[in-house]
Amino acid sequence: GNAGGKTIDVDEATLAGTLSLPKGRALCARVIEEGILPHPSACRLLPAALGCILSWPAGGGAVGGGATSAEGEDRLLHALTGLVLTPQPRMDPSALYRCLDMSVSMAKASLNDNSEDDGRKGLSAITGSHMRAKLLYSVLSVGKEVCGGSTAEVHPGAMMGESWSERESTFLEIIASAQTR
């Protein structure tokens, strides 16, 4: 343990399985919205949940297709965005760093996976939904405010030695490069 405090470990495979189902997305949204999941635990869950959501195709959810987002996805994204934007208690900086790092790695992977369309289709999983874009925007804006110019040494969840602004620039460059191809 860590001096009496509890930290949770997120089982990402179980979380991905849960979030792949409409009832799982609704349950996760509810425990965050109603404060059933304590704030520090919700902060630990956020980067893993973001990774799951960004791995789904935009407009199709984990399974199936269709023009609308998966059932319950927007509610879950709304709950996660609310978590990020809540001023008290403020998001843990290391969770924000992990979210940004997750976004960067997902964006890089989507560029590399879709060579036939220069990665635009893959990046639509990140930018193709209003609620996904809103969550990422909230992570970027709150992260800039909370993490500022501090380097990663202060926040162990981040890439070694890079400041928030350097990580943010990397992410925005990937997004911009796909838009201009």
N, C-alpha and C positions, 0 to 999 in steps of 0.2 A: 504493500500500500504506500501511499504518499502522505505521511504524517497525519493520518486520520481522515484526510479528504478522499472522496471516492471519485474515480474517473471511470467512464464507461469506454469499452472498446466496441466499435461498431463492426458487426459481422456483415461485411459488404455483400456476400453471396445471399444471405438470408434477407437482407434489406432489399436487394435487387428482386428476389423472388416475390417478396411482399408487395413491392411497388409495381410489379408487373400486372397486378390484379386491381380492378376498380375498387373493391372493398379495402384492399391494402392501402391504396392511395388515400381513400377517404379517412381511414383510421389514422394514418400518419398525419394528415392535415388536421384532424380533430384534436389529437393529443398536443399538437403544437398550438393551435388556435386557442384551446381552452386552458393552456398552461398545465396540462396533466403531466407532460414531460418537462422536468425542471430545465430552466434556461441553459445551464452549462451542458446538460445532456443534449438538448436541442442543437446547441452550437456544434457539438461533436458530430451530430448526425448530418448536419447541413452539407459539408463537402461530399460525403458519400452519396447522399440523396441527389445532389446536383450532378454527380458523375453518372448515376443511374439514368436520370432524366435526359441528360445530354447524349446518352448512348442510344436513346430511342429515336427513330425517324420523326421529324416534326410532322404533326398532323396525323400520325398513325398510332402513337403510343407504343407500348412494348410489343403488342400483337395486332395483326390486321392492318387495314389501311383506312382510307376515308379522308375527307377534306378537313374534318374537325379534329381537335386534339383528343387524346384518349380520355375516356370517361374519368373524371376526378383529377386529371392532370392540372387543369387551371386552378382548381381549389388548392391543391397541394402547392403549386407554385406561388399562389397568393399567400398561403400560410408561411412559406419559407421567406418570401419577400418581406412580409410583416415582421418576421423574426429579425431579419437583417436591419430593417429600418427603425425598430423600436429603440428609442433613445435610452431607456432605463429598463432593465440593465442593458448596457451597450454590448454589442457583439465582441467576442474574444478576438483579438488581433490575429492569433495563430489560426483560428477558424477561417477568417477572411483570407489570409495568405493561402491556406489549403484550397479554398474555393477558387482563387485566382489561378493557382498552380494547376488545379483540376481543369479549369476552363482552357488554359494554355495547352495542356497535354491533349485534351479532347479536340481542340481546334487543329493542332498539328497532326493528330491521327486522321482527322477527317480530310485534311489536305492530301495526306499520303495515300489514303485508301481509294480516292476517287480520281485517278489520273485521267480517265476519259473525259471528265468535265472540269478539269483543273480544280477539283475540290469544292465547287460551288454547291453541289447537291449535299455533300457531307456537312458543309458549314451551315446549310439550312436547318440542320438539327439544332444548331445553336441560335441562329438568328431568325429562323423561319416562323417563330411563334411570338406573338406580342408578349405573352406572359413570361416566356423564357428570357426574352430580351430585357423585360422589366426587372427580373430577378438579377440578371447579370449586371444591368446598369446600377441597381442598388448595391450590389457587392462592390462595383468599381467606385461609386461615389462615397459610400460609407468607409470603404477601405482607404481611400485617399485621405479622408478626414481622420480616421482612427490610427492608421499606420503611417500616414504622412511620408516623410522622407526617410524614415528609419530603415536600417538595413535588416536583413534576414537574421542576423545574429541575435537580435532582440526577440525574434519570433521563430522558434525552431521548426515550424511547419513549412517554412518557405525554402526556396532554392538557395543554395549557399551564397551568402554575401550580396545578393541583389536587393536593392531597395524596392519598395512598393511601386514607385514610378517606373523603374526599369522593367518589372514584370508586366505592369499595365501596358507599357509601350509595346512589348513583345506580343501581347495578346491582340492589341489594336492593329498592329502591323499585319498579323496573320489574317485577321478579318478583312482589312483593307486590301491585302494582296489578292484575296479570292474575289472581291468585288470588282477589281479592275482587270481580271484575266479575261 
